[in-house]
Amino acid sequence: MKDIETLDRDRRLFLKTGVASMTALGLSNTLRAQETPAAAAPSEKLSIGVMGVNGRGGAIVKGMMASGQVDIAYICDVDERAAERVTKIVNEKQSTKTQSVKDFRRILDDKSVDALICAAPNHWHAPATIMACGAGKHVYVEKPCSYTPAEGEMAVAAARKNDRVVQMGTQRRSWPGIVEAVEKIHGGAIGKTLYCRTWYNNRRGPIGFGKPAEVPAWLDWRLWQGPAPDRPFKDNLVHYNWHWHWHWGNGELGNNGVHGLDVARWGMQVDFPNRVTAGGGKYRHEDDQETPDTMMVTYDFADGKTITWEGLSWSPLGPHDSGFGVSFHGTEGSIVIRGSGYTQYDIRNKEVASGTGAGGDKDHFDDFISAVRDGHRTNADIEKAHRSTLLCHLGNIAYRTGSVLHTDPSDGRPQNNDAANQLWSREYAKGWEPTV
């Protein structure tokens, strides 16, 4: 936690550079996250269960514990090794003992648990969120918040029906430097903003050709698949390469593109597009990957604005010498977001301002925790999350159908395109169909 002097300095910098124009709600949420109180008394801590603790989930566990505001009541993973490893870490640092479980429904059955953290693979995100809301739990769900557009709509409905807080892990919504940049855009600092470019570059290697194999003794393969219909186990799927198979993942667009598109949609103040086009393909490696490694998507909106995303999973050099970024282009200048800060340019490309702030998870986690306590809508509330995630789904649908999507600007649904609408939802394993 920051000391009072640091908080005061941060707040002065925050307000001095344009955040005074922020809406009352946005300012309240951001400062609330920065002013998290000292560690709560045991009786005041939230009780949470964490589903999926390999990789990202393990980092969430450490961050939540560091907040001093939660007790981790359950660690859940279908990989016995991961569950054992992270349970040991928690029990070494937490005064109350955490339980290790394989089936997340054990967490939902415990009425003393306040919230579920879902960091399982993408095909679990919305079904787990919907079930958790129905069981009275608040939810922090990793990005993307759904595997299909229909699931995203159901997740929003479940949160509202059960009056639950649901936050997606798009942390940039809570980073002070990026909040400042977006407020400048909204305040007209670069004139009328007409175009936004987003990009993600990496240097991923091949995933090889998976071979049918016996399911390892430490893995419950059926429960790993959960709502996804059964597919045979292969030796190159778990725990990351499922991202590049359409049956479980959403490709790089859903994996990392959502971070950039979320900031773009926020800054451009747009909701649903009216046209989506996609190009590219799988060019770099000969392997099992089904999703594109080179992809360009264009989103046109009815109010005369456009957002693009460029993803190159095999070439690390991106615009502005950055592997990830978002640039906003207005009639009077531009703003480029990289890392946890931004640079502002005038219409002649002269740098006129810049700003930065804390990155990481802390402010985003604090926003979620405080929302569970007071009921405010979080910085990455499920409705915002769904609309940003939907852009990823629409880009993938345009790519997979090889068509220009003409979409309803009121909800994003493709019009007069049967192939596209077939991908709006999915088939589920028997007994796992999500319902609100």
C-alpha positions in Angstrom: 0.0 0.0 0.0 1.2 3.6 -0.7 1.9 5.9 2.2 -0.2 9.1 2.6 2.6 11.4 1.2 2.9 9.3 -1.9 -0.9 9.2 -2.4 -1.1 12.9 -2.0 1.7 13.4 -4.6 0.0 11.0 -7.0 -3.4 12.7 -6.6 -1.9 16.2 -7.2 -0.2 14.9 -10.4 -3.4 13.1 -11.4 -5.6 16.2 -11.0 -3.0 18.6 -12.5 -2.9 16.9 -15.9 -6.5 16.9 -16.8 -8.3 14.5 -14.6 -10.4 17.4 -13.2 -12.6 16.9 -16.2 -13.3 13.3 -15.2 -16.8 12.3 -14.4 -17.6 12.1 -10.8 -18.1 8.3 -10.9 -14.8 7.7 -12.8 -12.8 9.8 -10.4 -14.4 8.2 -7.4 -13.7 4.7 -8.6 -10.0 5.5 -9.4 -9.2 7.3 -6.2 -11.1 4.6 -4.2 -8.8 2.0 -5.7 -5.7 4.1 -4.8 -6.8 4.7 -1.2 -7.4 1.1 -0.2 -7.3 1.0 3.6 -4.7 -1.0 5.6 -5.2 -4.7 5.9 -8.7 -5.5 7.1 -9.4 -7.3 10.3 -10.0 -11.0 9.9 -13.8 -10.6 10.4 -13.9 -7.9 7.6 -11.9 -9.7 4.9 -13.7 -11.0 1.8 -13.7 -14.8 1.4 -12.7 -15.8 -2.1 -12.1 -18.9 -4.1 -9.7 -19.0 -7.1 -10.5 -21.2 -10.1 -7.5 -22.0 -12.3 -4.1 -21.3 -10.7 -1.6 -22.1 -13.5 0.1 -19.0 -14.8 -2.2 -16.0 -14.5 -4.3 -17.5 -11.7 -1.2 -17.9 -9.6 -0.3 -14.3 -10.1 -3.9 -13.3 -9.1 -3.6 -15.3 -5.9 -0.4 -13.4 -4.9 -1.9 -10.1 -5.8 -5.1 -10.7 -3.9 -3.2 -11.8 -0.8 -1.0 -8.7 -1.0 -4.1 -6.5 -0.8 -4.6 -7.5 2.8 -8.3 -7.4 2.1 -9.1 -11.1 1.4 -8.9 -14.6 2.7 -8.4 -17.2 0.1 -10.8 -20.0 1.2 -10.3 -22.2 -1.8 -7.7 -23.0 -4.4 -9.3 -24.9 -7.4 -7.5 -26.5 -10.3 -8.0 -29.7 -12.3 -4.2 -30.0 -12.4 -3.3 -31.6 -9.0 0.2 -30.3 -9.2 -0.8 -26.7 -9.6 -3.4 -26.9 -6.9 -0.9 -28.4 -4.5 1.8 -25.9 -5.3 -0.4 -22.8 -4.9 -2.2 -24.1 -1.9 1.1 -24.5 -0.2 2.1 -20.9 -1.0 -1.2 -19.6 0.4 -1.0 -21.6 3.6 2.5 -20.4 4.2 1.4 -16.8 4.2 -2.2 -16.8 5.3 -3.3 -17.4 8.9 -6.5 -19.2 7.9 -6.0 -22.4 6.0 -7.2 -22.6 2.4 -8.8 -25.7 0.9 -7.7 -27.4 -2.3 -10.5 -28.6 -4.5 -10.7 -29.9 -8.1 -14.3 -28.9 -8.9 -15.2 -25.2 -8.6 -18.8 -26.1 -7.7 -17.5 -26.8 -4.3 -16.7 -23.1 -4.0 -20.2 -22.2 -5.2 -21.8 -24.4 -2.6 -20.1 -22.7 0.3 -22.4 -19.8 1.4 -19.5 -18.2 3.3 -17.6 -17.4 0.1 -18.1 -13.9 -1.2 -16.5 -14.1 -4.6 -15.1 -16.4 -7.3 -12.0 -15.6 -9.2 -12.0 -17.3 -12.6 -8.7 -17.7 -14.4 -9.5 -21.0 -16.0 -9.2 -21.3 -19.9 -11.5 -19.1 -22.0 -14.2 -21.6 -22.6 -14.8 -21.6 -18.8 -15.0 -17.8 -18.3 -18.7 -17.1 -19.0 -20.2 -20.4 -17.8 -18.3 -20.1 -14.5 -19.4 -16.4 -14.2 -23.0 -17.2 -14.8 -23.1 -20.1 -12.4 -21.3 -18.1 -9.7 -23.7 -15.2 -10.0 -26.6 -17.6 -9.7 -25.0 -19.0 -6.5 -24.8 -15.5 -5.1 -21.1 -14.9 -5.6 -19.4 -11.8 -7.0 -16.9 -12.6 -9.8 -13.5 -11.4 -11.0 -13.1 -13.1 -14.4 -10.1 -13.0 -16.6 -10.2 -11.8 -20.2 -11.9 -12.4 -22.5 -15.1 -12.5 -20.4 -16.7 -15.0 -22.8 -15.9 -17.6 -25.4 -18.9 -16.6 -27.6 -21.0 -13.5 -28.0 -24.1 -15.3 -26.6 -22.2 -16.2 -23.5 -21.2 -12.5 -23.0 -24.9 -11.5 -23.2 -25.8 -14.2 -20.7 -23.0 -13.1 -18.3 -24.3 -9.5 -18.3 -27.9 -10.8 -17.7 -26.7 -13.0 -14.8 -24.8 -10.2 -13.1 -27.8 -7.9 -13.3 -30.4 -10.5 -12.4 -28.5 -11.5 -9.3 -27.2 -8.0 -8.5 -23.6 -9.2 -8.5 -20.3 -7.4 -9.1 -18.5 -8.8 -12.1 -15.2 -7.4 -13.1 -13.0 -8.4 -16.1 -9.3 -8.5 -15.9 -8.6 -5.6 -18.3 -6.4 -3.8 -15.8 -5.7 -0.7 -18.0 -9.2 0.5 -17.0 -7.7 1.2 -13.6 -4.2 2.5 -14.5 -4.0 6.2 -13.6 -1.8 7.2 -16.5 -4.2 5.6 -19.0 -7.3 7.0 -17.2 -5.6 10.5 -17.7 -5.0 9.9 -21.4 -8.5 8.8 -22.0 -9.9 11.8 -20.1 -7.8 14.1 -22.3 -9.2 12.5 -25.4 -12.8 12.9 -24.0 -12.0 16.5 -23.1 -11.0 17.3 -26.7 -7.3 17.6 -26.3 -6.7 16.2 -29.7 -9.8 17.5 -31.3 -12.5 15.2 -32.7 -11.1 11.7 -32.5 -11.9 9.8 -35.7 -9.5 6.8 -35.7 -7.8 4.5 -33.3 -5.1 1.9 -34.1 -4.3 -1.0 -31.7 -1.6 -3.6 -32.1 0.0 -6.6 -30.5 3.3 -8.1 -31.5 5.2 -11.1 -30.2 7.8 -13.8 -31.2 6.0 -17.0 -30.5 7.5 -20.3 -31.6 5.7 -23.3 -33.2 3.5 -25.5 -31.0 4.4 -28.6 -33.0 2.0 -31.4 -34.0 0.2 -32.9 -31.0 0.0 -36.7 -30.7 -2.9 -38.6 -29.0 -1.7 -39.5 -25.6 -2.9 -40.9 -22.3 -4.3 -38.3 -20.0 -1.7 -37.6 -17.3 -2.6 -38.9 -13.9 -2.5 -35.4 -12.4 -5.1 -34.0 -14.8 -8.9 -34.3 -14.9 -9.4 -33.9 -18.6 -13.2 -34.1 -18.6 -13.4 -31.4 -16.0 -10.8 -29.3 -17.8 -13.0 -29.3 -20.8 -16.1 -28.7 -18.7 -18.7 -26.9 -20.9 -16.8 -27.7 -24.1 -17.8 -30.9 -25.9 -15.3 -33.8 -25.5 -12.2 -33.9 -27.7 -9.4 -36.4 -27.4 -6.4 -35.4 -25.3 -3.3 -34.4 -27.2 0.2 -33.8 -25.8 0.6 -30.2 -26.9 -2.6 -28.6 -25.6 -2.2 -28.1 -21.8 -1.6 -25.6 -20.4 -1.3 -22.8 -23.0 -1.6 -24.0 -26.6 -5.3 -24.5 -26.3 -5.4 -20.7 -27.1 -4.7 -21.5 -30.7 -7.5 -24.1 -31.2 -11.0 -22.7 -32.0 -12.6 -25.4 -29.8 -11.3 -23.8 -26.6 -9.6 -20.5 -27.4 -10.1 -17.3 -29.3 -6.7 -16.8 -30.8 -4.4 -13.9 -30.3 -7.3 -11.5 -30.8 -9.1 -12.8 -27.8 -5.9 -13.4 -25.8 -4.2 -10.0 -26.1 -6.2 -8.0 -28.6 -9.0 -7.5 -26.0 -6.6 -5.3 -23.9 -6.0 -2.9 -26.8 -9.6 -2.9 -28.1 -11.0 -2.3 -24.7 -8.9 0.9 -24.3 -9.8 1.9 -27.9 -13.5 1.5 -27.4 -13.3 3.4 -24.1 -11.3 6.3 -25.6 -13.4 6.5 -28.8 -16.7 6.3 -26.8 -18.2 3.7 -29.1 -20.2 0.6 -28.3 -21.1 -1.7 -31.2 -19.8 -1.5 -34.8 -21.9 -1.5 -37.9 -19.2 -3.2 -40.1 -16.3 -5.6 -39.4 -13.7 -6.9 -41.8 -10.7 -9.1 -41.2 -7.7 -10.3 -43.1 -4.5 -12.3 -42.6 -3.8 -15.9 -42.0 -1.6 -18.5 -40.4 1.7 -17.9 -42.2 4.8 -18.4 -40.0 4.9 -22.0 -38.6 3.9 -25.4 -39.8 2.1 -26.8 -36.7 -1.3 -27.5 -35.2 -2.3 -23.9 -34.7 -5.7 -23.2 -36.2 -6.0 -19.5 -35.3 -4.2 -16.8 -37.4 -0.7 -15.6 -36.5 -1.0 -12.6 -38.7 -4.3 -10.7 -38.5 -5.8 -7.3 -39.3 -9.3 -6.3 -38.3 -11.2 -3.1 -39.1 -14.2 -2.0 -37.1 -16.4 0.8 -38.5 -18.9 2.6 -36.3 -22.1 4.4 -37.3 -20.9 7.7 -35.9 -18.0 8.0 -38.3 -15.3 6.4 -36.3 -12.9 3.5 -37.0 -10.8 1.2 -34.8 -8.2 -1.3 -36.2 -6.3 -4.1 -34.6 -3.1 -5.6 -36.0 -1.7 -8.8 -34.5 1.6 -10.4 -35.4 2.3 -13.3 -33.1 5.7 -14.0 -34.8 7.2 -10.6 -35.4 8.0 -8.5 -32.3 8.4 -5.1 -33.8 5.3 -3.0 -33.6 4.4 0.7 -34.3 6.2 3.2 -32.2 8.8 0.5 -31.3 6.3 -1.1 -29.0 5.0 -4.7 -29.0 1.7 -3.4 -27.6 0.0 -0.1 -27.9 -3.0 2.1 -28.8 -2.9 5.3 -30.8 -5.7 7.8 -31.0 -5.9 10.2 -34.0 -7.9 13.4 -33.8 -8.3 16.5 -35.9 -5.9 18.4 -33.7 -3.3 15.8 -32.7 -2.8 12.3 -31.4 -2.2 10.4 -28.2 -0.1 7.2 -28.1 -0.5 4.8 -25.2 2.4 2.4 -24.4 3.1 0.7 -21.1 1.3 2.4 -18.3 1.5 5.9 -19.8 1.0 8.1 -22.9 2.5 10.7 -25.1 0.5 13.5 -26.7 1.4 15.1 -30.0 0.0 18.1 -31.8 -1.1 18.0 -35.4 2.5 18.5 -36.6 3.7 15.5 -34.5 5.4 17.7 -31.9 5.3 16.2 -28.5 3.3 18.5 -26.2 2.6 16.4 -23.1 3.1 13.0 -21.5 2.0 11.2 -18.4 2.4 7.9 -16.6 1.3 6.1 -13.5 1.2 2.8 -11.7 0.6 -0.4 -13.8 0.1 -3.9 -12.6 -2.9 -5.4 -10.8 -3.2 -3.5 -7.5 -5.6 -0.7 -8.5 -7.8 -3.1 -10.5 -8.0 -5.6 -7.6 -8.7 -2.8 -5.1 -11.5 -1.6 -7.4 -13.1 -5.0 -7.4 -12.7 -5.5 -3.7 -14.2 -2.1 -2.8 -17.1 -2.7 -5.3 -18.0 -6.0 -3.5 -18.2 -4.0 -0.3 -20.1 -0.9 -1.5 -21.8 -2.1 -4.7 -20.4 0.4 -7.2 -20.0 -0.5 -10.8 -16.3 -1.4 -11.4 -14.0 0.2 -13.9 -14.3 -3.0 -16.0 -17.9 -3.9 -15.2 -19.3 -6.9 -17.1 -21.3 -4.7 -19.5 -18.2 -2.8 -20.6 -16.3 -6.1 -20.7 -18.8 -7.8 -22.9 -18.8 -4.9 -25.5 -15.1 -5.0 -25.7 -14.8 -8.8 -25.8 -17.5 -8.8 -28.5 -15.1 -6.9 -30.8 -12.7 -9.8 -30.6 -15.5 -12.3 -31.3 -16.7 -10.3 -34.4 -13.2 -10.1 -35.7 -12.7 -13.8 -35.4 -16.2 -14.5 -37.0 -15.3 -12.2 -39.9 -12.0 -14.1 -40.4 -13.5 -17.6 -40.0 -16.4 -16.9 -42.4 -14.3 -14.9 -44.9 -17.1 -12.3 -45.0 -17.7 -8.7 -44.4 -19.9 -8.5 -41.3 -22.7 -5.9 -41.4 -23.7 -5.7 -37.8 -26.6 -4.2 -35.9 -25.2 -1.1 -34.1 -27.6 -1.7 -31.2 -26.1 -5.1 -30.2 -23.4 -6.0 -32.6 -25.2 -9.1 -34.1 -24.3 -9.9 -37.7 -27.2 -9.2 -40.2 -28.2 -11.5 -43.1 -25.3 -13.8 -42.5 -26.2 -17.3 -41.5 -22.6 -18.5 -41.3 -21.7 -15.7 -38.9 -24.7 -16.3 -36.7 -23.8 -19.9 -36.4 -20.7 -18.7 -34.5 -22.7 -16.5 -32.2 -23.1 -19.4 -29.7 -21.7 -22.9 -29.4 -22.6 -26.5 -28.6 -22.1 -27.5 -25.0 -21.2 -30.7 -23.3 -24.3 -32.3 -21.8 -25.2 -30.9 -18.4 -23.0 -27.8 -18.9 -25.4 -25.6 -20.8 -25.3 -22.1 -19.2 -28.7 -20.7 -18.1 -29.6 -17.4 -16.5 
